[in-house]
Structure formats: C-alpha cells, structure tokens
Amino acid sequence: MDAMISASILSADFSHLAGEIHAAELGGTDWIHIDVMDGQFVPNITMGPFIVDTCRKITNLPLDVHLMIERPEQHLESFAQAGASILTVHTETCPHIYKTLQTIRELGCHPGVVINPGTPASSLDAILHLVDLVLILTVNPGYSGQDFIPEVLPKVRKVRQKLDAIHSQAWLEVDGGITPENLPQVWEAGARAFVAATSIFKYPAGIAAGIRALRSQVPV
C-alpha cells in the first residue's frame, strides 16, 4: 500500500483558497482534508458543509472530511450532499457509532472512525470491519501547528495489528504535527495515510515543496 498525503486546508490561506488547493493538487497531494469543528467537542470553530461544497467545486480530488463535532449523525447527509468523499466520526461523540458508520456508507461516502490521543485502541474493536479508514490523532484536536505526540506511536502499531488480523483494506491515517522528520516513525508504526496542514500550506519553500518533502520520507 502506497502512502497517501492528505493536505489539510486548516492552514491554507482562505483569501486564496482555490489557488492553495490547486497548488496542493499540482504538488501531488492525494486528498484534501477538511477539519470540521463545532466549538463544543473541540475548542475551535471552523468549517461546515459550505466549505466542503466550495472545495468540491475547486477540485476533483477526494475530500477527506473529519467531523470533530457533537452529534455528527445529525449532519451526515448535508456533508455527503456537499461532496464529501470520506466522512470520519469520533468514537467519543457517537454513542450509536455502528449505525452512524452504516449511514455514512448508505449516503455514498467512505466511512471512517477517529480516536483522540487519549482514547485506547480497544475502543475500535467492535467496528473495525465497518470502516474504510481509521484516523488516529497525534495531537489534541482543535488547532493546527501543534507538536506531534510520540506517545501515540504504540497505539498506531496496535491498530495496524488489529486491521491486519481481520485482513482489512482500510487506510490507517494519522493527523497532527506530521513533518518530514517524524513521518518515517509513523510509517514504521503502520500508518499509510498522512494528514498535514502546516507542513504543506506553511512550508517555507511553498506548497508543492512541502508535499515533496513529506513524500520523500516514505520508504521505498
């Protein structure tokens, strides 16, 4: 399985959003990552379906939509209709997550599940067979630009083992403080999809160079 780079527009310049996304696309990103925050589950408020719809008009790349919100089941249809390709929800906000993941697939999106740094890998055991993507956060959710939490690496390894044990083809994705320096560690732990915001959109040499720098660290 090759590495997938998901460029998070959380660090993009929204006054030039189309140009930023096009630069990431030309630079070789695989997905566009959209962080949806409600100010309740996490201490920040960001984007809604309108931004997903805008991104869908800008690019044909898959839209990797991460719902950091309370009661996500109430909003799945609006995000699906806006053009989301992947919809990921948190175990921490979904008491009926089995049904939520089924609904995402019924809406025509790839279902994904997310866990925070402090949530154990065992919380995924009952639902791994339902998902196309598992996202493990390597920072506390809410803001871009945070430092990678290396203590999460053993959990990435555990989830990799769980996916392999059931012969799952689901992507194992990590998000938070991913840089060219730490990407090899996360790859070794078993991740194959990498979300990056600051390392792409704030990279000193430009967006395309940031993507190249990340991809250059993927073992051949």
N, C-alpha and C positions, 0 to 999 in steps of 0.2 A: 504494500500500500504506500503510495507516494505521499509526500507532505502537502497539506492544503493550507494556504495562507488566507486568513480572513481579515480584511482591512477594516478596522473599527472606526466609523466616522465620528465617534465621540471626540476625537482630537482633530477633526477636519475643520477647515475654515468655512463656516456656513455662509459667509458672504460670497463664496465662490464654490459652492458645493458641487455643482456639475463638473467644474474643472478639476476639483480634487478627486472625485470619483473616476473621471476619465483618466487622470494621471495614474491612479492606482490600477485601473484596468489595463492600460498600456504597459504599466510596470510589471504586470504578470500576477496580480492577485487573483485568487480563485473565487473568493466570495466577498461580499460586502456585509460587514457585521453592524447591526443596528441595536444599540442598547436602549431599551425602553424602561424608564424609571418613574415611579409614581410619588416619590417623597414620603411614602408610608413604609414599604418594605425596606427601602434604602433611603438615605438622607439626601437624595438629589432628585430633581425633576428634569426629565429630558424630552424624549420624542414619543410621538404617538403614530397612529395609522397614517396621518397626513404625510409624515416624513417617509414612511415605507412606500406610500403611493408615489411620492416625488422621486425616490431612488429608483423605483421600478420604471419610471418614465426616462430616467437618465441612462440606465444600464440594463443589459440582459443577463448580467451575472446573477447567480443565486444570491438571494437576500437571506442572510443568517440572522434571524430576529430573536433576541434574548429578552424575555419578559421578566424583568425584575419588579413585579407588581403584585399587590394583593388581589385575590380573586381573579386570576387570569382567565378562568373559564368563561367569564362574562364578556371577554373582549376577543376571543379567538377568531370569531367569524369576521370581525372588522379588519383584523390584521391579515387574515387569509385573503379577503377580498381586495385588500390594498396591494397584494402582490408578494407577500412573504413566501419564501421557498422552504425555509426551515423555521419552525417555531419551538423554542425551548422554554420550559417552565421549571420552576424550582420545586423540589420536594418540600421545601419549608413552607410554601404557600398553597399547596394543593392537597387538602385532606382526601380528595377523591381523585388522586392522580391517575389511577388506572383508566377511569372514564375520560379524564382530560386528555390523555395521550391518544386514546381511541378517537376522540372528537377531532383532534388535530389531523389525524390521518384521513378521517372521513371528509374533512374540508379540503383535502388535496395537498396538504403540506407534509413535509417530513417531521415527525415528532422527535423532540429531544428533551432531555432532562438535565437539570443543573443542580449542583450542590456547592454550598459555600465552603470556605476553608475549614470551618469547624464542624462540618457535617460528616459523619462517618460513611465510608464506602458501603457498609452494610445496609444503609437506607435505600440502596438501589436494587437489592436482591430480587424483590418481587416484580420488578418492572423492566429489567434489562432486555427481556425478549420483545418488548413493545416498542423500543426506540431505534431510531436511525442514527442518533448522535447522543453522546454523553459529554457534557461540558463540566469541567472541574475548574472552579475559580481559584486562582493562585494569588489573589489579593482580596481584601474585604470589598464587597460590592459597593459601588456608588460613584467613584471618581476615577478618571484616567490619571496616569502619571505616578501611580503608587509603585513601591518596590515589591518585587517578586518575593513570595513567602516560600523558602526552600523546604520548610517542614511539610509542605503538601506533597512532595515528591513520592513518599511511600504510599500515599493514597492513590496516586496515579498508577503506580505499579499494581496495587491491589485491584483496581478497576480493570486494568488491562488483563490481568489474570482471569477475572470474572467473565469478561467478554470472550476471551479465548476459550474458556471452559464450556461455554454454550455455543461456540462456533458462530458468534455474532459478527456481522459485517459492519456494525455501527462504527461511526467515526468516534474516536476519543479525542476530544478537543480541550485545550487549556486556554485560559484567558486571565491576564493580569501580570503586568510587568515583564512581558516576554520581550527579550532582546537577543541580538546575535550571540551574546556571551552566555546566556543561560539556555537557549534553545536546545543545544546538544544534550543537556542534562534531562530535559523534559522528553526529548525524543527517546533517549535511552530508557526512560521510565515507561514508555509505551504510547505516548501521545503521538497522533499523526495529523492533527489539525491545530493551527496556532492562530489565536486572535492577537492582533497588535494594533494599538492606536498611536501612542506617542512614537513608537519605534518606526512607524511608517509616515504618519502625517506631520510629525515634527522632526523628522530626520534631517540633520544639517545639510546634507547633500541633495535633498529632495526626496519626493515620494517614491519614485521608481528605484532610486538607490537604496532606500530603506528596505524595500521588498527584496531587492537583490542581496542585501546584507543578511537578511534573515534566511533566505533560501540557500545562501552559500554555506550555511552551517548545518544543513541537512546532510547526514551521512549518505554516501553513495553506495 
